[in-house]
């Protein structure tokens, strides 16, 4: 199977690019105008009862990762989704599109945060092989799909307040179920489902407006689980690192970068670290828009996959 791009013309065609941009602008417009009222209307009416207090500072709830947990685009952080404080409940929902050189990743989901202590979430990933599917023998537009259920428990510390030397520390699990079990086993994966375990430490230093995050992940996922779990090279979980560094330019705008290592389990496809550079903007209290340049490394037999990362999140 050749790793040469079969999507070059399609990727650069101005009509294709224009349609994608127009579609995203339409999605963002709908979110800015109507979605916050739908998701956050009931919580707003419940604020007087103290249930949905919405007391977090802007951007301190993070954005949604491609796997549905709160954090950056690639790395999981120790933050709890939603705008709630220790006395309330928070909600968030997101949609993300990642157009790459030869593939396209779309993911969406929702999460609930309980008293800034416990988080539960769900995400669906759709990985479209586009024209590359033909070269892989899967057929044009063959799509890998994965369901992810996430859970996070804050153990100690606070992102913003408390001693500067004590970060917010969170323990987490990501249960992943790949819906293409027969195909991922065919390429060498041992399982079509697996569970990642994470331990994250995150701190926002208000004096310098700098956020620092480190996450240890125990995982056997191939390409985030989109190609199953375990392989002929390594069938067991291994420890991986996720790091983030961000600077909050204003209360509504932050820039930063992330680095995430991944296991290399499959003999037919080398897997390397992924990284991104992002900007997150909160045009309204309940809305965060994120744009990034992302490099997720090689996928299957194809060269390193780089492209845009565009995401919208609604939280209350």
TORKOL-4160 file (C-alpha; in steps of 0.2 Angstrom, whole numbers, padded with zeros to 4 digits, m for minus):
316
<pt num="1" X="0000" Y="0000" Z="0000"/>
<pt num="2" X="0007" Y="0017" Z="m0005"/>
<pt num="3" X="0009" Y="0031" Z="0007"/>
<pt num="4" X="0008" Y="0044" Z="m0007"/>
<pt num="5" X="m0006" Y="0056" Z="m0005"/>
<pt num="6" X="m0022" Y="0053" Z="m0016"/>
<pt num="7" X="m0031" Y="0069" Z="m0010"/>
<pt num="8" X="m0019" Y="0083" Z="m0016"/>
<pt num="9" X="m0030" Y="0090" Z="m0029"/>
<pt num="10" X="m0045" Y="0089" Z="m0018"/>
<pt num="11" X="m0036" Y="0097" Z="m0004"/>
<pt num="12" X="m0031" Y="0112" Z="m0013"/>
<pt num="13" X="m0046" Y="0115" Z="m0024"/>
<pt num="14" X="m0053" Y="0132" Z="m0020"/>
<pt num="15" X="m0071" Y="0126" Z="m0022"/>
<pt num="16" X="m0068" Y="0112" Z="m0009"/>
<pt num="17" X="m0059" Y="0124" Z="0003"/>
<pt num="18" X="m0072" Y="0138" Z="0001"/>
<pt num="19" X="m0086" Y="0125" Z="0005"/>
<pt num="20" X="m0078" Y="0119" Z="0021"/>
<pt num="21" X="m0075" Y="0137" Z="0027"/>
<pt num="22" X="m0092" Y="0142" Z="0023"/>
<pt num="23" X="m0099" Y="0127" Z="0032"/>
<pt num="24" X="m0089" Y="0130" Z="0048"/>
<pt num="25" X="m0094" Y="0149" Z="0048"/>
<pt num="26" X="m0112" Y="0143" Z="0047"/>
<pt num="27" X="m0109" Y="0132" Z="0061"/>
<pt num="28" X="m0101" Y="0145" Z="0072"/>
<pt num="29" X="m0114" Y="0158" Z="0067"/>
<pt num="30" X="m0128" Y="0146" Z="0073"/>
<pt num="31" X="m0118" Y="0143" Z="0089"/>
<pt num="32" X="m0116" Y="0161" Z="0093"/>
<pt num="33" X="m0134" Y="0165" Z="0089"/>
<pt num="34" X="m0145" Y="0151" Z="0096"/>
<pt num="35" X="m0136" Y="0136" Z="0104"/>
<pt num="36" X="m0131" Y="0144" Z="0120"/>
<pt num="37" X="m0149" Y="0148" Z="0123"/>
<pt num="38" X="m0154" Y="0130" Z="0120"/>
<pt num="39" X="m0141" Y="0122" Z="0131"/>
<pt num="40" X="m0139" Y="0135" Z="0145"/>
<pt num="41" X="m0157" Y="0142" Z="0145"/>
<pt num="42" X="m0163" Y="0130" Z="0159"/>
<pt num="43" X="m0147" Y="0132" Z="0169"/>
<pt num="44" X="m0149" Y="0151" Z="0168"/>
<pt num="45" X="m0166" Y="0149" Z="0176"/>
<pt num="46" X="m0160" Y="0138" Z="0190"/>
<pt num="47" X="m0146" Y="0150" Z="0195"/>
<pt num="48" X="m0157" Y="0158" Z="0208"/>
<pt num="49" X="m0158" Y="0140" Z="0216"/>
<pt num="50" X="m0139" Y="0139" Z="0216"/>
<pt num="51" X="m0138" Y="0124" Z="0205"/>
<pt num="52" X="m0130" Y="0131" Z="0190"/>
<pt num="53" X="m0119" Y="0145" Z="0197"/>
<pt num="54" X="m0108" Y="0148" Z="0182"/>
<pt num="55" X="m0095" Y="0156" Z="0193"/>
<pt num="56" X="m0079" Y="0150" Z="0184"/>
<pt num="57" X="m0067" Y="0163" Z="0176"/>
<pt num="58" X="m0068" Y="0163" Z="0157"/>
<pt num="59" X="m0057" Y="0150" Z="0149"/>
<pt num="60" X="m0053" Y="0141" Z="0165"/>
<pt num="61" X="m0064" Y="0127" Z="0161"/>
<pt num="62" X="m0053" Y="0123" Z="0146"/>
<pt num="63" X="m0059" Y="0117" Z="0129"/>
<pt num="64" X="m0064" Y="0100" Z="0123"/>
<pt num="65" X="m0051" Y="0088" Z="0117"/>
<pt num="66" X="m0054" Y="0077" Z="0102"/>
<pt num="67" X="m0058" Y="0063" Z="0115"/>
<pt num="68" X="m0071" Y="0073" Z="0124"/>
<pt num="69" X="m0062" Y="0077" Z="0140"/>
<pt num="70" X="m0058" Y="0095" Z="0146"/>
<pt num="71" X="m0041" Y="0102" Z="0141"/>
<pt num="72" X="m0033" Y="0108" Z="0125"/>
<pt num="73" X="m0036" Y="0100" Z="0108"/>
<pt num="74" X="m0024" Y="0085" Z="0111"/>
<pt num="75" X="m0020" Y="0085" Z="0129"/>
<pt num="76" X="m0031" Y="0081" Z="0144"/>
<pt num="77" X="m0030" Y="0094" Z="0158"/>
<pt num="78" X="m0035" Y="0092" Z="0176"/>
<pt num="79" X="m0050" Y="0104" Z="0174"/>
<pt num="80" X="m0068" Y="0100" Z="0176"/>
<pt num="81" X="m0079" Y="0104" Z="0161"/>
<pt num="82" X="m0093" Y="0117" Z="0163"/>
<pt num="83" X="m0094" Y="0134" Z="0171"/>
<pt num="84" X="m0099" Y="0128" Z="0189"/>
<pt num="85" X="m0089" Y="0131" Z="0205"/>
<pt num="86" X="m0088" Y="0120" Z="0220"/>
<pt num="87" X="m0107" Y="0123" Z="0224"/>
<pt num="88" X="m0115" Y="0119" Z="0207"/>
<pt num="89" X="m0117" Y="0109" Z="0191"/>
<pt num="90" X="m0110" Y="0113" Z="0174"/>
<pt num="91" X="m0113" Y="0107" Z="0156"/>
<pt num="92" X="m0103" Y="0108" Z="0140"/>
<pt num="93" X="m0105" Y="0102" Z="0122"/>
<pt num="94" X="m0093" Y="0103" Z="0108"/>
<pt num="95" X="m0090" Y="0100" Z="0089"/>
<pt num="96" X="m0073" Y="0098" Z="0081"/>
<pt num="97" X="m0067" Y="0097" Z="0063"/>
<pt num="98" X="m0049" Y="0092" Z="0059"/>
<pt num="99" X="m0046" Y="0092" Z="0040"/>
<pt num="100" X="m0029" Y="0084" Z="0037"/>
<pt num="101" X="m0018" Y="0080" Z="0022"/>
<pt num="102" X="m0026" Y="0063" Z="0017"/>
<pt num="103" X="m0040" Y="0061" Z="0031"/>
<pt num="104" X="m0053" Y="0070" Z="0040"/>
<pt num="105" X="m0058" Y="0069" Z="0059"/>
<pt num="106" X="m0074" Y="0075" Z="0065"/>
<pt num="107" X="m0079" Y="0073" Z="0084"/>
<pt num="108" X="m0093" Y="0079" Z="0095"/>
<pt num="109" X="m0099" Y="0076" Z="0112"/>
<pt num="110" X="m0105" Y="0083" Z="0129"/>
<pt num="111" X="m0100" Y="0083" Z="0147"/>
<pt num="112" X="m0107" Y="0087" Z="0164"/>
<pt num="113" X="m0097" Y="0093" Z="0179"/>
<pt num="114" X="m0103" Y="0091" Z="0197"/>
<pt num="115" X="m0097" Y="0103" Z="0210"/>
<pt num="116" X="m0080" Y="0106" Z="0201"/>
<pt num="117" X="m0076" Y="0089" Z="0208"/>
<pt num="118" X="m0082" Y="0075" Z="0196"/>
<pt num="119" X="m0084" Y="0075" Z="0177"/>
<pt num="120" X="m0093" Y="0063" Z="0165"/>
<pt num="121" X="m0093" Y="0064" Z="0147"/>
<pt num="122" X="m0097" Y="0056" Z="0130"/>
<pt num="123" X="m0089" Y="0059" Z="0113"/>
<pt num="124" X="m0091" Y="0051" Z="0095"/>
<pt num="125" X="m0076" Y="0051" Z="0084"/>
<pt num="126" X="m0078" Y="0049" Z="0065"/>
<pt num="127" X="m0062" Y="0047" Z="0055"/>
<pt num="128" X="m0065" Y="0048" Z="0036"/>
<pt num="129" X="m0052" Y="0040" Z="0025"/>
<pt num="130" X="m0058" Y="0050" Z="0010"/>
<pt num="131" X="m0048" Y="0046" Z="m0006"/>
<pt num="132" X="m0035" Y="0037" Z="0005"/>
<pt num="133" X="m0047" Y="0023" Z="0008"/>
<pt num="134" X="m0045" Y="0017" Z="m0009"/>
<pt num="135" X="m0026" Y="0015" Z="m0007"/>
<pt num="136" X="m0029" Y="0006" Z="0009"/>
<pt num="137" X="m0041" Y="m0006" Z="0001"/>
<pt num="138" X="m0055" Y="0000" Z="0011"/>
<pt num="139" X="m0065" Y="0010" Z="m0002"/>
<pt num="140" X="m0067" Y="0029" Z="m0004"/>
<pt num="141" X="m0073" Y="0037" Z="0011"/>
<pt num="142" X="m0072" Y="0022" Z="0023"/>
<pt num="143" X="m0075" Y="0029" Z="0040"/>
<pt num="144" X="m0068" Y="0023" Z="0057"/>
<pt num="145" X="m0080" Y="0027" Z="0071"/>
<pt num="146" X="m0077" Y="0027" Z="0090"/>
<pt num="147" X="m0087" Y="0030" Z="0105"/>
<pt num="148" X="m0078" Y="0037" Z="0121"/>
<pt num="149" X="m0085" Y="0038" Z="0138"/>
<pt num="150" X="m0074" Y="0049" Z="0150"/>
<pt num="151" X="m0073" Y="0052" Z="0169"/>
<pt num="152" X="m0063" Y="0064" Z="0179"/>
<pt num="153" X="m0061" Y="0065" Z="0198"/>
<pt num="154" X="m0052" Y="0080" Z="0205"/>
<pt num="155" X="m0041" Y="0074" Z="0219"/>
<pt num="156" X="m0033" Y="0090" Z="0227"/>
<pt num="157" X="m0029" Y="0107" Z="0223"/>
<pt num="158" X="m0037" Y="0121" Z="0212"/>
<pt num="159" X="m0033" Y="0128" Z="0195"/>
<pt num="160" X="m0033" Y="0146" Z="0200"/>
<pt num="161" X="m0034" Y="0148" Z="0219"/>
<pt num="162" X="m0024" Y="0141" Z="0233"/>
<pt num="163" X="m0005" Y="0139" Z="0235"/>
<pt num="164" X="0004" Y="0142" Z="0219"/>
<pt num="165" X="0015" Y="0127" Z="0221"/>
<pt num="166" X="m0001" Y="0115" Z="0222"/>
<pt num="167" X="m0009" Y="0112" Z="0205"/>
<pt num="168" X="m0026" Y="0105" Z="0202"/>
<pt num="169" X="m0023" Y="0086" Z="0201"/>
<pt num="170" X="m0036" Y="0075" Z="0193"/>
<pt num="171" X="m0038" Y="0056" Z="0190"/>
<pt num="172" X="m0047" Y="0050" Z="0174"/>
<pt num="173" X="m0052" Y="0036" Z="0163"/>
<pt num="174" X="m0057" Y="0035" Z="0145"/>
<pt num="175" X="m0067" Y="0020" Z="0140"/>
<pt num="176" X="m0066" Y="0018" Z="0121"/>
<pt num="177" X="m0076" Y="0007" Z="0109"/>
<pt num="178" X="m0071" Y="0006" Z="0091"/>
<pt num="179" X="m0086" Y="0002" Z="0080"/>
<pt num="180" X="m0075" Y="m0006" Z="0066"/>
<pt num="181" X="m0069" Y="m0021" Z="0076"/>
<pt num="182" X="m0066" Y="m0033" Z="0061"/>
<pt num="183" X="m0056" Y="m0020" Z="0051"/>
<pt num="184" X="m0044" Y="m0015" Z="0066"/>
<pt num="185" X="m0041" Y="m0033" Z="0070"/>
<pt num="186" X="m0037" Y="m0036" Z="0052"/>
<pt num="187" X="m0023" Y="m0023" Z="0053"/>
<pt num="188" X="m0016" Y="m0031" Z="0069"/>
<pt num="189" X="m0025" Y="m0023" Z="0083"/>
<pt num="190" X="m0028" Y="m0035" Z="0098"/>
<pt num="191" X="m0044" Y="m0028" Z="0104"/>
<pt num="192" X="m0058" Y="m0016" Z="0097"/>
<pt num="193" X="m0061" Y="m0008" Z="0115"/>
<pt num="194" X="m0049" Y="m0002" Z="0128"/>
<pt num="195" X="m0048" Y="0010" Z="0143"/>
<pt num="196" X="m0035" Y="0024" Z="0146"/>
<pt num="197" X="m0030" Y="0030" Z="0163"/>
<pt num="198" X="m0024" Y="0047" Z="0166"/>
<pt num="199" X="m0017" Y="0058" Z="0180"/>
<pt num="200" X="m0016" Y="0076" Z="0176"/>
<pt num="201" X="m0009" Y="0091" Z="0185"/>
<pt num="202" X="m0014" Y="0109" Z="0179"/>
<pt num="203" X="m0010" Y="0126" Z="0186"/>
<pt num="204" X="m0014" Y="0144" Z="0180"/>
<pt num="205" X="m0002" Y="0156" Z="0188"/>
<pt num="206" X="m0013" Y="0172" Z="0188"/>
<pt num="207" X="0002" Y="0184" Z="0191"/>
<pt num="208" X="0010" Y="0179" Z="0174"/>
<pt num="209" X="m0006" Y="0173" Z="0165"/>
<pt num="210" X="0003" Y="0156" Z="0161"/>
<pt num="211" X="m0005" Y="0139" Z="0162"/>
<pt num="212" X="0005" Y="0124" Z="0164"/>
<pt num="213" X="m0001" Y="0106" Z="0162"/>
<pt num="214" X="0006" Y="0089" Z="0163"/>
<pt num="215" X="m0003" Y="0072" Z="0160"/>
<pt num="216" X="0003" Y="0054" Z="0162"/>
<pt num="217" X="m0008" Y="0042" Z="0152"/>
<pt num="218" X="m0008" Y="0024" Z="0153"/>
<pt num="219" X="m0014" Y="0017" Z="0136"/>
<pt num="220" X="m0013" Y="0004" Z="0123"/>
<pt num="221" X="m0023" Y="0014" Z="0110"/>
<pt num="222" X="m0018" Y="0014" Z="0091"/>
<pt num="223" X="m0020" Y="0031" Z="0084"/>
<pt num="224" X="m0031" Y="0037" Z="0099"/>
<pt num="225" X="m0040" Y="0020" Z="0097"/>
<pt num="226" X="m0046" Y="0023" Z="0079"/>
<pt num="227" X="m0036" Y="0008" Z="0074"/>
<pt num="228" X="m0040" Y="m0002" Z="0089"/>
<pt num="229" X="m0029" Y="m0007" Z="0105"/>
<pt num="230" X="m0013" Y="m0016" Z="0106"/>
<pt num="231" X="m0004" Y="m0024" Z="0092"/>
<pt num="232" X="0009" Y="m0036" Z="0086"/>
<pt num="233" X="0023" Y="m0025" Z="0092"/>
<pt num="234" X="0016" Y="m0022" Z="0109"/>
<pt num="235" X="0000" Y="m0029" Z="0116"/>
<pt num="236" X="0000" Y="m0020" Z="0133"/>
<pt num="237" X="m0003" Y="m0003" Z="0140"/>
<pt num="238" X="0012" Y="0009" Z="0141"/>
<pt num="239" X="0015" Y="0026" Z="0149"/>
<pt num="240" X="0013" Y="0041" Z="0138"/>
<pt num="241" X="0016" Y="0060" Z="0142"/>
<pt num="242" X="0005" Y="0075" Z="0137"/>
<pt num="243" X="0011" Y="0093" Z="0140"/>
<pt num="244" X="0003" Y="0110" Z="0138"/>
<pt num="245" X="0009" Y="0128" Z="0140"/>
<pt num="246" X="m0003" Y="0142" Z="0137"/>
<pt num="247" X="m0003" Y="0161" Z="0139"/>
<pt num="248" X="m0019" Y="0171" Z="0143"/>
<pt num="249" X="m0017" Y="0187" Z="0133"/>
<pt num="250" X="m0034" Y="0193" Z="0140"/>
<pt num="251" X="m0048" Y="0186" Z="0150"/>
<pt num="252" X="m0056" Y="0181" Z="0133"/>
<pt num="253" X="m0041" Y="0176" Z="0123"/>
<pt num="254" X="m0027" Y="0162" Z="0126"/>
<pt num="255" X="m0013" Y="0155" Z="0115"/>
<pt num="256" X="m0002" Y="0140" Z="0118"/>
<pt num="257" X="0005" Y="0123" Z="0112"/>
<pt num="258" X="0004" Y="0105" Z="0116"/>
<pt num="259" X="0014" Y="0089" Z="0114"/>
<pt num="260" X="0007" Y="0071" Z="0116"/>
<pt num="261" X="0017" Y="0055" Z="0115"/>
<pt num="262" X="0008" Y="0039" Z="0109"/>
<pt num="263" X="0012" Y="0020" Z="0109"/>
<pt num="264" X="0019" Y="0012" Z="0093"/>
<pt num="265" X="0010" Y="m0005" Z="0094"/>
<pt num="266" X="0007" Y="m0009" Z="0075"/>
<pt num="267" X="0020" Y="m0016" Z="0064"/>
<pt num="268" X="0013" Y="m0010" Z="0048"/>
<pt num="269" X="0011" Y="0008" Z="0053"/>
<pt num="270" X="0023" Y="0018" Z="0063"/>
<pt num="271" X="0016" Y="0030" Z="0076"/>
<pt num="272" X="0024" Y="0045" Z="0083"/>
<pt num="273" X="0020" Y="0060" Z="0095"/>
<pt num="274" X="0007" Y="0073" Z="0090"/>
<pt num="275" X="0008" Y="0092" Z="0094"/>
<pt num="276" X="m0002" Y="0108" Z="0090"/>
<pt num="277" X="m0001" Y="0127" Z="0092"/>
<pt num="278" X="m0018" Y="0134" Z="0096"/>
<pt num="279" X="m0028" Y="0150" Z="0100"/>
<pt num="280" X="m0044" Y="0150" Z="0110"/>
<pt num="281" X="m0056" Y="0164" Z="0110"/>
<pt num="282" X="m0072" Y="0167" Z="0121"/>
<pt num="283" X="m0083" Y="0179" Z="0111"/>
<pt num="284" X="m0097" Y="0176" Z="0124"/>
<pt num="285" X="m0098" Y="0169" Z="0141"/>
<pt num="286" X="m0105" Y="0153" Z="0136"/>
<pt num="287" X="m0095" Y="0151" Z="0119"/>
<pt num="288" X="m0077" Y="0146" Z="0116"/>
<pt num="289" X="m0070" Y="0145" Z="0098"/>
<pt num="290" X="m0053" Y="0136" Z="0096"/>
<pt num="291" X="m0042" Y="0136" Z="0080"/>
<pt num="292" X="m0025" Y="0127" Z="0079"/>
<pt num="293" X="m0012" Y="0120" Z="0068"/>
<pt num="294" X="m0010" Y="0101" Z="0072"/>
<pt num="295" X="0002" Y="0088" Z="0067"/>
<pt num="296" X="m0004" Y="0070" Z="0073"/>
<pt num="297" X="0011" Y="0061" Z="0064"/>
<pt num="298" X="0009" Y="0047" Z="0052"/>
<pt num="299" X="m0007" Y="0038" Z="0050"/>
<pt num="300" X="m0007" Y="0020" Z="0043"/>
<pt num="301" X="0006" Y="0020" Z="0028"/>
<pt num="302" X="0003" Y="0038" Z="0025"/>
<pt num="303" X="0015" Y="0053" Z="0028"/>
<pt num="304" X="0013" Y="0064" Z="0044"/>
<pt num="305" X="m0004" Y="0071" Z="0044"/>
<pt num="306" X="m0005" Y="0090" Z="0047"/>
<pt num="307" X="m0019" Y="0102" Z="0045"/>
<pt num="308" X="m0031" Y="0114" Z="0054"/>
<pt num="309" X="m0041" Y="0111" Z="0070"/>
<pt num="310" X="m0057" Y="0120" Z="0072"/>
<pt num="311" X="m0068" Y="0118" Z="0087"/>
<pt num="312" X="m0083" Y="0126" Z="0095"/>
<pt num="313" X="m0088" Y="0123" Z="0113"/>
<pt num="314" X="m0104" Y="0129" Z="0123"/>
<pt num="315" X="m0103" Y="0128" Z="0142"/>
<pt num="316" X="m0113" Y="0134" Z="0157"/>
